[in-house]
């Protein structure tokens, strides 16, 4: 049985304050925990898992981390999920790497105040799909180690880094000749020759902030069939927009 103080410590990692104080975060679910054990075993401190998970995943037995077999009831006490999925890992925060990015030859995203953890996790996941290892975002963005971000990224957080800094600071520190912005009045992204650069994706409700709009050199948009139809949505979900843009940038830059 898990001691009460151990349960309390894990539950404290549900909150940003607890994660920052301890330098730890939670990874939950069979797939996510298996990915961490496979790609970043050195960051795993503890694994709390059912007997079925431990039996089905040899890496759980081989890891140097502390592996604790728990019951479904114990897993529910330390989990954030309504239906816990066999395993939870307590991990040390990942080491950061060189933030320099070649904006002339490749593309990546600047996330302007993305608050929804599901959106952020999905964007991290699509970045991994297209081989983007560095993302950038405003300080107001959702926290990278939010458990819902980790869950939505489906293990991609292990291979993608999110660097938090104001956009003007990023543009001063690195050479970025093309700053694309996803805006409603931009040019059709499918009718433009695209090059390497930084793509701004705005907040789910308010879009790109006014002070950052002036920094866009190449405004682009994803064309809609009914752009003026008041009975349809005014804009795409942030993660959906990022996915569509990433696909078109990737396609053009491969040729």
LUMPAGU-942424 format. One line per 10 residues: their letters; for each residue y, x, z of N, C-alpha, C. Coordinates in nm, 3 decimals, always signed. Layout:
N
A = Y X Z Y X Z Y X Z ~ ...
END
This chain:
255
XXXXXXXXXX = -0.120 +0.084 +0.000 +0.000 +0.000 +0.000 +0.125 +0.087 +0.000 ~ +0.224 +0.048 -0.080 +0.347 +0.126 -0.088 +0.428 +0.111 +0.040 ~ +0.472 +0.222 +0.099 +0.558 +0.214 +0.219 +0.690 +0.144 +0.187 ~ +0.749 +0.079 +0.286 +0.873 +0.006 +0.265 +0.987 +0.096 +0.219 ~ +0.994 +0.218 +0.273 +1.103 +0.308 +0.234 +1.089 +0.351 +0.087 ~ +0.965 +0.361 +0.040 +0.941 +0.396 -0.099 +0.983 +0.281 -0.191 ~ +0.948 +0.160 -0.153 +0.988 +0.041 -0.229 +1.141 +0.031 -0.233 ~ +1.204 +0.058 -0.120 +1.350 +0.049 -0.111 +1.417 +0.151 -0.203 ~ +1.362 +0.272 -0.208 +1.421 +0.376 -0.294 +1.411 +0.336 -0.441 ~ +1.294 +0.286 -0.480 +1.276 +0.246 -0.620 +1.368 +0.130 -0.655
XXXXXXXXXX = +1.379 +0.035 -0.564 +1.468 -0.080 -0.588 +1.614 -0.036 -0.598 ~ +1.651 +0.071 -0.531 +1.790 +0.121 -0.540 +1.821 +0.171 -0.680 ~ +1.718 +0.210 -0.755 +1.738 +0.259 -0.891 +1.761 +0.146 -0.990 ~ +1.750 +0.022 -0.943 +1.784 -0.092 -1.028 +1.935 -0.095 -1.054 ~ +2.012 -0.031 -0.964 +2.157 -0.032 -0.972 +2.212 +0.103 -1.018 ~ +2.322 +0.099 -1.091 +2.384 +0.221 -1.142 +2.420 +0.316 -1.028 ~ +2.473 +0.262 -0.918 +2.512 +0.344 -0.804 +2.395 +0.425 -0.751 ~ +2.278 +0.361 -0.741 +2.158 +0.430 -0.693 +2.111 +0.536 -0.790 ~ +2.118 +0.506 -0.920 +2.075 +0.604 -1.021 +2.165 +0.727 -1.020 ~ +2.295 +0.704 -1.008 +2.389 +0.816 -1.007 +2.375 +0.899 -0.881
XXXXXXXXXX = +2.351 +0.836 -0.769 +2.339 +0.907 -0.642 +2.214 +0.997 -0.639 ~ +2.107 +0.951 -0.702 +1.981 +1.023 -0.695 +1.948 +1.103 -0.822 ~ +2.021 +1.080 -0.929 +1.991 +1.150 -1.054 +1.858 +1.106 -1.112 ~ +1.821 +0.982 -1.086 +1.691 +0.928 -1.130 +1.713 +0.799 -1.208 ~ +1.612 +0.761 -1.284 +1.615 +0.632 -1.353 +1.473 +0.578 -1.364 ~ +1.463 +0.451 -1.402 +1.334 +0.383 -1.413 +1.299 +0.360 -1.559 ~ +1.173 +0.387 -1.593 +1.118 +0.351 -1.724 +1.000 +0.258 -1.697 ~ +1.002 +0.141 -1.759 +0.899 +0.039 -1.731 +0.820 +0.000 -1.853 ~ +0.697 -0.043 -1.829 +0.613 -0.097 -1.936 +0.514 +0.005 -1.988 ~ +0.403 -0.045 -2.039 +0.295 +0.044 -2.086 +0.344 +0.141 -2.194
XXXXXXXXXX = +0.407 +0.087 -2.297 +0.450 +0.171 -2.409 +0.553 +0.274 -2.367 ~ +0.653 +0.230 -2.291 +0.761 +0.321 -2.252 +0.710 +0.431 -2.161 ~ +0.631 +0.397 -2.062 +0.578 +0.499 -1.971 +0.485 +0.596 -2.046 ~ +0.404 +0.542 -2.137 +0.316 +0.628 -2.216 +0.398 +0.725 -2.302 ~ +0.511 +0.677 -2.359 +0.598 +0.762 -2.440 +0.660 +0.873 -2.356 ~ +0.704 +0.839 -2.235 +0.763 +0.941 -2.148 +0.659 +1.047 -2.112 ~ +0.540 +1.004 -2.078 +0.434 +1.099 -2.042 +0.397 +1.189 -2.160 ~ +0.410 +1.136 -2.280 +0.374 +1.213 -2.399 +0.484 +1.311 -2.442 ~ +0.610 +1.263 -2.445 +0.719 +1.343 -2.502 +0.803 +1.418 -2.399 ~ +0.814 +1.365 -2.277 +0.897 +1.430 -2.175 +0.827 +1.430 -2.039
XXXXXXXXXX = +0.705 +1.482 -2.031 +0.633 +1.475 -1.903 +0.703 +1.548 -1.790 ~ +0.785 +1.649 -1.827 +0.853 +1.727 -1.724 +0.958 +1.647 -1.647 ~ +1.005 +1.536 -1.705 +1.110 +1.458 -1.637 +1.051 +1.353 -1.543 ~ +0.920 +1.332 -1.547 +0.857 +1.226 -1.467 +0.832 +1.275 -1.324 ~ +0.885 +1.202 -1.229 +0.860 +1.236 -1.088 +0.743 +1.157 -1.033 ~ +0.742 +1.026 -1.056 +0.636 +0.939 -1.004 +0.595 +0.838 -1.109 ~ +0.468 +0.803 -1.107 +0.417 +0.695 -1.191 +0.348 +0.595 -1.099 ~ +0.390 +0.470 -1.107 +0.327 +0.362 -1.031 +0.259 +0.272 -1.134 ~ +0.127 +0.266 -1.130 +0.055 +0.197 -1.236 -0.071 +0.131 -1.185 ~ -0.114 +0.031 -1.259 -0.238 -0.037 -1.226 -0.357 +0.052 -1.265
XXXXXXXXXX = -0.472 +0.018 -1.213 -0.593 +0.094 -1.243 -0.623 +0.090 -1.392 ~ -0.598 -0.022 -1.456 -0.624 -0.035 -1.600 -0.539 +0.062 -1.680 ~ -0.412 +0.076 -1.643 -0.325 +0.169 -1.716 -0.372 +0.313 -1.697 ~ -0.400 +0.351 -1.575 -0.442 +0.489 -1.546 -0.571 +0.522 -1.621 ~ -0.662 +0.426 -1.626 -0.789 +0.447 -1.695 -0.769 +0.461 -1.846 ~ -0.676 +0.383 -1.902 -0.656 +0.380 -2.048 -0.566 +0.493 -2.099 ~ -0.497 +0.562 -2.009 -0.402 +0.666 -2.051 -0.436 +0.799 -1.983 ~ -0.509 +0.885 -2.053 -0.548 +1.015 -1.997 -0.430 +1.100 -1.951 ~ -0.314 +1.083 -2.015 -0.197 +1.163 -1.977 -0.153 +1.133 -1.834 ~ -0.184 +1.012 -1.786 -0.149 +0.977 -1.649 -0.228 +1.062 -1.550
XXXXXXXXXX = -0.350 +1.097 -1.587 -0.433 +1.180 -1.501 -0.396 +1.328 -1.513 ~ -0.342 +1.367 -1.629 -0.310 +1.508 -1.655 -0.171 +1.550 -1.608 ~ -0.084 +1.453 -1.587 +0.054 +1.486 -1.552 +0.064 +1.552 -1.415 ~ +0.167 +1.634 -1.399 +0.193 +1.697 -1.270 +0.269 +1.602 -1.177 ~ +0.312 +1.492 -1.231 +0.386 +1.394 -1.151 +0.294 +1.327 -1.049 ~ +0.355 +1.266 -0.951 +0.282 +1.190 -0.850 +0.240 +1.056 -0.908 ~ +0.110 +1.032 -0.921 +0.059 +0.907 -0.979 +0.003 +0.820 -0.867 ~ +0.057 +0.699 -0.856 +0.016 +0.609 -0.749 -0.042 +0.482 -0.811 ~ -0.165 +0.452 -0.776 -0.225 +0.327 -0.823 -0.172 +0.213 -0.738 ~ -0.123 +0.108 -0.805 -0.066 -0.006 -0.733 -0.127 -0.136 -0.783
XXXXXXXXXX = -0.115 -0.237 -0.701 -0.162 -0.370 -0.740 -0.053 -0.440 -0.821 ~ -0.088 -0.550 -0.885 +0.010 -0.628 -0.959 +0.122 -0.676 -0.867 ~ +0.088 -0.712 -0.744 +0.187 -0.761 -0.649 +0.284 -0.650 -0.610 ~ +0.233 -0.529 -0.589 +0.320 -0.417 -0.554 +0.411 -0.382 -0.672 ~ +0.358 -0.391 -0.792 +0.438 -0.360 -0.911 +0.554 -0.460 -0.925 ~ +0.527 -0.584 -0.891 +0.632 -0.687 -0.898 +0.747 -0.656 -0.801 ~ +0.715 -0.597 -0.687 +0.817 -0.567 -0.586 +0.914 -0.459 -0.632 ~ +0.867 -0.368 -0.716 +0.953 -0.256 -0.758 +1.006 -0.273 -0.901 ~ +0.960 -0.377 -0.968 +0.997 -0.397 -1.108 +1.122 -0.484 -1.123 ~ +1.191 -0.464 -1.235 +1.304 -0.549 -1.272 +1.260 -0.661 -1.365
XXXXXXXXXX = +1.139 -0.652 -1.417 +1.091 -0.748 -1.515 +1.029 -0.870 -1.446 ~ +1.045 -0.983 -1.511 +0.984 -1.105 -1.457 +0.832 -1.096 -1.459 ~ +0.779 -1.031 -1.563 +0.635 -1.010 -1.574 +0.610 -0.861 -1.595 ~ +0.596 -0.785 -1.488 +0.574 -0.639 -1.499 +0.453 -0.607 -1.585 ~ +0.462 -0.497 -1.659 +0.359 -0.461 -1.756 +0.289 -0.331 -1.722 ~ +0.209 -0.334 -1.618 +0.111 -0.231 -1.581 +0.165 -0.098 -1.531 ~ +0.286 -0.058 -1.567 +0.330 +0.076 -1.527 +0.481 +0.085 -1.511 ~ +0.523 +0.169 -1.416 +0.664 +0.200 -1.395 +0.672 +0.347 -1.358 ~ +0.766 +0.417 -1.421 +0.785 +0.559 -1.392 +0.923 +0.583 -1.335 ~ +0.931 +0.667 -1.234 +1.059 +0.714 -1.181 +1.081 +0.853 -1.241
XXXXXXXXXX = +1.192 +0.868 -1.312 +1.215 +0.991 -1.388 +1.348 +1.055 -1.352 ~ +1.351 +1.189 -1.365 +1.476 +1.263 -1.354 +1.555 +1.242 -1.483 ~ +1.687 +1.233 -1.472 +1.769 +1.217 -1.591 +1.748 +1.335 -1.685 ~ +1.758 +1.307 -1.813 +1.725 +1.406 -1.916 +1.836 +1.511 -1.929 ~ +1.797 +1.631 -1.966 +1.894 +1.737 -1.992 +1.971 +1.705 -2.119 ~ +2.101 +1.731 -2.118 +2.182 +1.711 -2.238 +2.173 +1.835 -2.327 ~ +2.200 +1.816 -2.455 +2.193 +1.926 -2.552 +2.329 +1.940 -2.619 ~ +2.341 +2.040 -2.705 +2.466 +2.066 -2.777 +2.514 +1.940 -2.848 ~ +2.639 +1.903 -2.827 +2.691 +1.779 -2.882 +2.749 +1.796 -3.022 ~ +2.750 +1.917 -3.076 +2.806 +1.938 -3.209 +2.726 +1.863 -3.314
XXXXXXXXXX = +2.796 +1.797 -3.406 +2.731 +1.717 -3.509 +2.795 +1.748 -3.643 ~ +2.716 +1.759 -3.748 +2.768 +1.787 -3.882 +2.806 +1.655 -3.949 ~ +2.931 +1.615 -3.932 +2.977 +1.488 -3.985 +2.999 +1.491 -4.136 ~ +2.995 +1.608 -4.197 +3.013 +1.616 -4.342 +2.885 +1.579 -4.416 ~ +2.771 +1.613 -4.358 +2.644 +1.592 -4.426 +2.563 +1.474 -4.373 ~ +2.596 +1.430 -4.254 +2.516 +1.323 -4.192 +2.609 +1.218 -4.132 ~ +2.550 +1.108 -4.089 +2.628 +1.001 -4.027 +2.573 +0.969 -3.890 ~ +2.661 +0.919 -3.806 +2.620 +0.867 -3.677 +2.720 +0.760 -3.635 ~ +2.700 +0.703 -3.518 +2.783 +0.592 -3.473 +2.870 +0.628 -3.353 ~ +2.988 +0.567 -3.349 +3.069 +0.565 -3.228 +3.071 +0.420 -3.180
XXXXXXXXXX = +3.023 +0.397 -3.061 +3.010 +0.263 -3.006 +3.129 +0.234 -2.916 ~ +3.213 +0.142 -2.959 +3.338 +0.113 -2.891 +3.320 -0.004 -2.794 ~ +3.291 +0.031 -2.669 +3.282 -0.071 -2.564 +3.166 -0.168 -2.584 ~ +3.049 -0.115 -2.622 +2.928 -0.198 -2.633 +2.876 -0.224 -2.492 ~ +2.878 -0.348 -2.450 +2.845 -0.382 -2.310 +2.704 -0.436 -2.291 ~ +2.646 -0.494 -2.393 +2.515 -0.558 -2.378 +2.404 -0.452 -2.382 ~ +2.324 -0.441 -2.276 +2.219 -0.338 -2.273 +2.114 -0.356 -2.382 ~ +2.087 -0.481 -2.420 +1.991 -0.505 -2.528 +2.042 -0.450 -2.660 ~ +2.172 -0.471 -2.687 +2.233 -0.417 -2.808 +2.229 -0.265 -2.808 ~ +2.267 -0.206 -2.695 +2.270 -0.059 -2.688 +2.130 -0.001 -2.706
XXXXXXXXXX = +2.032 -0.059 -2.640 +1.895 -0.010 -2.654 +1.845 -0.021 -2.796 ~ +1.879 -0.131 -2.863 +1.837 -0.151 -3.001 +1.905 -0.049 -3.093 ~ +2.032 -0.020 -3.069 +2.102 +0.080 -3.150 +2.041 +0.219 -3.130 ~ +2.004 +0.251 -3.008 +1.936 +0.378 -2.982 +1.804 +0.384 -3.058 ~ +1.735 +0.272 -3.060 +1.606 +0.265 -3.130 +1.624 +0.283 -3.281 ~ +1.726 +0.218 -3.340 +1.746 +0.232 -3.485 +1.797 +0.371 -3.518 ~ +1.875 +0.433 -3.428 +1.919 +0.570 -3.451 +1.798 +0.663 -3.463 ~ +1.704 +0.645 -3.375 +1.581 +0.725 -3.378 +1.506 +0.703 -3.509 ~ +1.502 +0.580 -3.558 +1.433 +0.547 -3.683 +1.492 +0.624 -3.800 ~ +1.626 +0.636 -3.801 +1.693 +0.702 -3.912 +1.721 +0.850 -3.885
XXXXXXXXXX = +1.660 +0.905 -3.781 +1.671 +1.047 -3.755 +1.802 +1.091 -3.693 ~ +1.876 +0.998 -3.633 +2.002 +1.032 -3.567 +1.971 +1.070 -3.422 ~ +2.005 +1.192 -3.385 +1.975 +1.237 -3.249 +2.097 +1.235 -3.158 ~ +2.217 +1.220 -3.216 +2.340 +1.217 -3.137 +2.419 +1.090 -3.167 ~ +2.444 +1.012 -3.065 +2.534 +0.897 -3.073 +2.655 +0.923 -2.985 ~ +2.764 +0.856 -3.014 +2.886 +0.870 -2.935 +2.933 +0.732 -2.892 ~ +2.998 +0.726 -2.776 +3.046 +0.597 -2.729 +3.160 +0.610 -2.631 ~ +3.237 +0.504 -2.617 +3.347 +0.503 -2.521 +3.292 +0.501 -2.379 ~ +3.375 +0.542 -2.286 +3.333 +0.545 -2.146 +3.302 +0.406 -2.091 ~ +3.352 +0.303 -2.160 +3.329 +0.165 -2.114 +3.196 +0.108 -2.161
XXXXXXXXXX = +3.125 +0.182 -2.244 +2.995 +0.134 -2.293 +2.896 +0.118 -2.178 ~ +2.798 +0.036 -2.202 +2.688 +0.018 -2.107 +2.624 +0.153 -2.076 ~ +2.576 +0.169 -1.954 +2.515 +0.294 -1.910 +2.383 +0.320 -1.984 ~ +2.366 +0.443 -2.029 +2.247 +0.484 -2.103 +2.119 +0.457 -2.023 ~ +2.124 +0.479 -1.890 +2.004 +0.469 -1.808 +1.984 +0.330 -1.746 ~ +2.062 +0.234 -1.788 +2.037 +0.097 -1.746 +1.893 +0.061 -1.785 ~ +1.813 +0.009 -1.692 +1.673 -0.021 -1.723 +1.652 -0.109 -1.845 ~ +1.747 -0.200 -1.871 +1.734 -0.287 -1.988 +1.760 -0.209 -2.117 ~ +1.846 -0.108 -2.111 +1.869 -0.021 -2.227 +1.742 +0.059 -2.254 ~ +1.687 +0.118 -2.150 +1.564 +0.197 -2.163 +1.453 +0.112 -2.223
XXXXXXXXXX = +1.439 -0.011 -2.172 +1.334 -0.100 -2.220 +1.353 -0.135 -2.367 ~ +1.477 -0.170 -2.405 +1.504 -0.211 -2.543 +1.491 -0.097 -2.643 ~ +1.510 +0.025 -2.596 +1.501 +0.141 -2.687 +1.357 +0.174 -2.724 ~ +1.261 +0.121 -2.650 +1.119 +0.141 -2.679 +1.082 +0.289 -2.694 ~ +1.133 +0.370 -2.603 +1.098 +0.512 -2.602 +1.194 +0.599 -2.682 ~ +1.281 +0.539 -2.763 +1.373 +0.618 -2.846 +1.475 +0.694 -2.762 ~ +1.502 +0.649 -2.639 +1.597 +0.718 -2.553 +1.555 +0.863 -2.526 ~ +1.428 +0.894 -2.545 +1.378 +1.029 -2.524 +1.423 +1.126 -2.633 ~ +1.463 +1.071 -2.748 +1.496 +1.157 -2.863 +1.640 +1.140 -2.911 ~ +1.714 +1.049 -2.848 +1.852 +1.023 -2.890 +1.944 +1.040 -2.769
XXXXXXXXXX = +2.051 +1.114 -2.788 +2.148 +1.136 -2.681 +2.274 +1.055 -2.709 ~ +2.329 +0.993 -2.605 +2.455 +0.920 -2.617 +2.561 +0.996 -2.539 ~ +2.664 +1.042 -2.612 +2.772 +1.119 -2.552 +2.892 +1.028 -2.528 ~ +2.934 +1.016 -2.404 +3.045 +0.928 -2.368 +3.177 +1.005 -2.367 ~ +3.272 +0.962 -2.449 +3.406 +1.021 -2.450 +3.498 +0.935 -2.533 ~ +3.629 +0.939 -2.506 +3.723 +0.860 -2.587 +3.720 +0.907 -2.732 ~ +3.742 +0.815 -2.824 +3.738 +0.849 -2.966 +3.839 +0.958 -3.003 ~ +3.966 +0.952 -2.958 +4.059 +1.060 -2.993 +4.011 +1.198 -2.950 ~ +3.945 +1.202 -2.835 +3.892 +1.330 -2.786 +3.782 +1.382 -2.877 ~ +3.695 +1.294 -2.922 +3.589 +1.334 -3.015 +3.649 +1.387 -3.146
XXXXXXXXXX = +3.749 +1.317 -3.198 +3.809 +1.357 -3.325 +3.886 +1.488 -3.313 ~ +3.937 +1.518 -3.193 +4.006 +1.646 -3.171 +3.907 +1.761 -3.159 ~ +3.791 +1.732 -3.103 +3.695 +1.839 -3.073 +3.603 +1.874 -3.190 ~ +3.590 +1.783 -3.287 +3.502 +1.808 -3.401 +3.570 +1.769 -3.531 ~ +3.520 +1.827 -3.641 +3.576 +1.796 -3.773 +3.510 +1.670 -3.828 ~ +3.589 +1.564 -3.838 +3.538 +1.436 -3.889 +3.636 +1.389 -3.997 ~ +3.603 +1.411 -4.122 +3.696 +1.375 -4.229 +3.687 +1.228 -4.268 ~ +3.574 +1.165 -4.239 +3.558 +1.023 -4.273 +3.521 +0.943 -4.147 ~ +3.613 +0.856 -4.110 +3.589 +0.768 -3.995 +3.577 +0.626 -4.050 ~ +3.454 +0.578 -4.058 +3.428 +0.443 -4.107 +3.443 +0.343 -3.992
XXXXXXXXXX = +3.490 +0.226 -4.025 +3.500 +0.122 -3.923 +3.444 -0.008 -3.975 ~ +3.354 -0.070 -3.900 +3.297 -0.199 -3.939 +3.394 -0.308 -3.900 ~ +3.470 -0.357 -3.998 +3.572 -0.459 -3.975 +3.558 -0.570 -4.079 ~ +3.606 -0.689 -4.046 +3.588 -0.804 -4.135 +3.666 -0.790 -4.266 ~ +3.780 -0.721 -4.261 +3.862 -0.709 -4.382 +3.843 -0.576 -4.453 ~ +3.730 -0.509 -4.428 +3.704 -0.381 -4.493 +3.649 -0.399 -4.634 ~ +3.622 -0.286 -4.699 +3.565 -0.289 -4.834 +3.414 -0.308 -4.827 ~ +3.360 -0.376 -4.925 +3.217 -0.403 -4.933 +3.138 -0.273 -4.923 ~ +3.057 -0.260 -4.820 +2.985 -0.135 -4.798 +2.888 -0.104 -4.912 ~ +2.839 -0.208 -4.982 +2.744 -0.186 -5.090 +2.813 -0.144 -5.220
XXXXXXXXXX = +2.945 -0.156 -5.225 +3.020 -0.120 -5.346 +3.095 +0.012 -5.329 ~ +3.069 +0.082 -5.217 +3.142 +0.206 -5.189 +3.048 +0.326 -5.192 ~ +3.095 +0.439 -5.247 +3.019 +0.563 -5.232 +3.036 +0.612 -5.088 ~ +2.928 +0.631 -5.019 +2.933 +0.668 -4.878 +2.895 +0.814 -4.859 ~ +2.962 +0.878 -4.765 +2.930 +1.016 -4.731 +2.905 +1.028 -4.583 ~ +2.885 +1.150 -4.538 +2.866 +1.172 -4.396 +2.990 +1.134 -4.319 ~ +2.974 +1.099 -4.195 +3.090 +1.062 -4.116 +3.053 +0.987 -3.990 ~ +3.154 +0.932 -3.928 +3.139 +0.858 -3.803 +3.165 +0.710 -3.831 ~ +3.073 +0.624 -3.785 +3.085 +0.479 -3.808 +3.117 +0.410 -3.676 ~ +3.231 +0.342 -3.671 +3.271 +0.271 -3.550 +3.210 +0.131 -3.549
XXXXXXXXXX = +3.145 +0.099 -3.437 +3.092 -0.035 -3.413 +3.163 -0.090 -3.290 ~ +3.222 -0.209 -3.301 +3.303 -0.262 -3.193 +3.229 -0.347 -3.092 ~ +3.301 -0.383 -2.991 +3.252 -0.468 -2.882 +3.200 -0.602 -2.935 ~ +3.098 -0.654 -2.868 +3.032 -0.776 -2.914 +3.128 -0.894 -2.930 ~ +3.225 -0.905 -2.842 +3.317 -1.020 -2.847 +3.450 -0.989 -2.913 ~ +3.500 -0.866 -2.894 +3.637 -0.834 -2.935 +3.648 -0.736 -3.051 ~ +3.537 -0.682 -3.095 +3.541 -0.586 -3.205 +3.594 -0.450 -3.162 ~ +3.645 -0.374 -3.258 +3.698 -0.241 -3.231 +3.836 -0.255 -3.165 ~ +3.861 -0.176 -3.062 +3.988 -0.185 -2.992 +4.105 -0.143 -3.081 ~ +4.220 -0.203 -3.055 +4.339 -0.181 -3.136 +4.373 -0.033 -3.150
XXXXXXXXXX = +4.366 +0.041 -3.041 +4.404 +0.183 -3.046 +4.309 +0.266 -3.131 ~ +4.187 +0.217 -3.150 +4.091 +0.289 -3.233 +4.093 +0.244 -3.379 ~ +4.143 +0.124 -3.403 +4.153 +0.076 -3.541 +4.239 +0.168 -3.626 ~ +4.344 +0.222 -3.566 +4.437 +0.308 -3.641 +4.374 +0.442 -3.678 ~ +4.261 +0.476 -3.618 +4.195 +0.603 -3.646 +4.093 +0.592 -3.758 ~ +4.068 +0.469 -3.805 +3.972 +0.447 -3.913 +4.034 +0.492 -4.046 ~ +3.961 +0.573 -4.120 +4.007 +0.616 -4.254 +3.938 +0.538 -4.365 ~ +3.821 +0.480 -4.336 +3.744 +0.407 -4.436 +3.695 +0.274 -4.377 ~ +3.777 +0.169 -4.384 +3.731 +0.038 -4.333 +3.625 -0.022 -4.425 ~ +3.515 -0.063 -4.368 +3.406 -0.121 -4.447 +3.360 -0.251 -4.383
XXXXXXXXXX = +3.292 -0.333 -4.462 +3.239 -0.458 -4.409 +3.106 -0.488 -4.475 ~ +3.028 -0.569 -4.407 +2.901 -0.619 -4.462 +2.931 -0.756 -4.521 ~ +2.920 -0.771 -4.652 +2.961 -0.898 -4.714 +2.872 -1.014 -4.671 ~ +2.936 -1.129 -4.653 +2.864 -1.251 -4.617 +2.876 -1.350 -4.733 ~ +2.779 -1.436 -4.747 +2.785 -1.535 -4.853 +2.897 -1.635 -4.829 ~ +2.916 -1.672 -4.703 +3.018 -1.771 -4.669 +3.116 -1.712 -4.567 ~ +3.197 -1.614 -4.604 +3.284 -1.547 -4.507 +3.389 -1.637 -4.444 ~ +3.429 -1.744 -4.512 +3.535 -1.829 -4.459 +3.483 -1.961 -4.403 ~ +3.353 -1.976 -4.398 +3.297 -2.105 -4.356 +3.306 -2.118 -4.204 ~ +3.384 -2.212 -4.158 +3.408 -2.227 -4.015 +3.284 -2.271 -3.938
XXXXXXXXXX = +3.183 -2.320 -4.007 +3.063 -2.366 -3.938 +2.960 -2.254 -3.920 ~ +2.993 -2.134 -3.966 +2.902 -2.021 -3.951 +2.965 -1.917 -3.858 ~ +2.882 -1.825 -3.809 +2.932 -1.724 -3.718 +3.038 -1.636 -3.782 ~ +3.133 -1.588 -3.701 +3.241 -1.507 -3.753 +3.199 -1.364 -3.779 ~ +3.102 -1.316 -3.707 +3.061 -1.177 -3.724 +2.915 -1.160 -3.684 ~ +2.858 -1.045 -3.721 +2.720 -1.015 -3.687 +2.712 -0.956 -3.547 ~ +2.597 -0.972 -3.486 +2.566 -0.902 -3.363 +2.583 -0.751 -3.385 ~ +2.631 -0.679 -3.283 +2.662 -0.536 -3.297 +2.541 -0.456 -3.343 ~ +2.425 -0.482 -3.285 +2.305 -0.407 -3.323 +2.260 -0.443 -3.465 ~ +2.276 -0.571 -3.503 +2.242 -0.611 -3.640 +2.331 -0.540 -3.741
XXXXXXXXXX = +2.462 -0.537 -3.713 +2.556 -0.471 -3.802 +2.524 -0.322 -3.814 ~ +2.496 -0.259 -3.702 +2.463 -0.117 -3.703 +2.336 -0.091 -3.785 ~ +2.239 -0.179 -3.774 +2.113 -0.163 -3.849 +2.137 -0.170 -4.000 ~ +2.215 -0.269 -4.042 +2.243 -0.286 -4.185 +2.320 -0.165 -4.240 ~ +2.422 -0.123 -4.166 +2.502 -0.009 -4.210 +2.419 +0.119 -4.213 ~ +2.338 +0.140 -4.112 +2.254 +0.261 -4.108 +2.161 +0.266 -4.228 ~ +2.106 +0.152 -4.265 +2.015 +0.148 -4.380 +2.086 +0.188 -4.509 ~ +2.209 +0.137 -4.529 +2.282 +0.168 -4.653 +2.331 +0.314 -4.653 ~ +2.380 +0.363 -4.541 +2.422 +0.503 -4.535 +2.303 +0.595 -4.559 ~ +2.191 +0.564 -4.497 +2.070 +0.645 -4.514 +2.026 +0.645 -4.660
XXXXX = +2.028 +0.528 -4.723 +1.986 +0.518 -4.863 +2.073 +0.605 -4.952 ~ +2.204 +0.595 -4.935 +2.294 +0.670 -5.023 +2.288 +0.821 -4.996 ~ +2.277 +0.859 -4.871 +2.278 +1.001 -4.839 +2.148 +1.071 -4.875 ~ +2.042 +0.993 -4.905 +1.915 +1.052 -4.947 +1.916 +1.086 -5.096 ~ +2.015 +1.038 -5.171 +2.019 +1.059 -5.315 +2.127 +1.160 -5.353
END
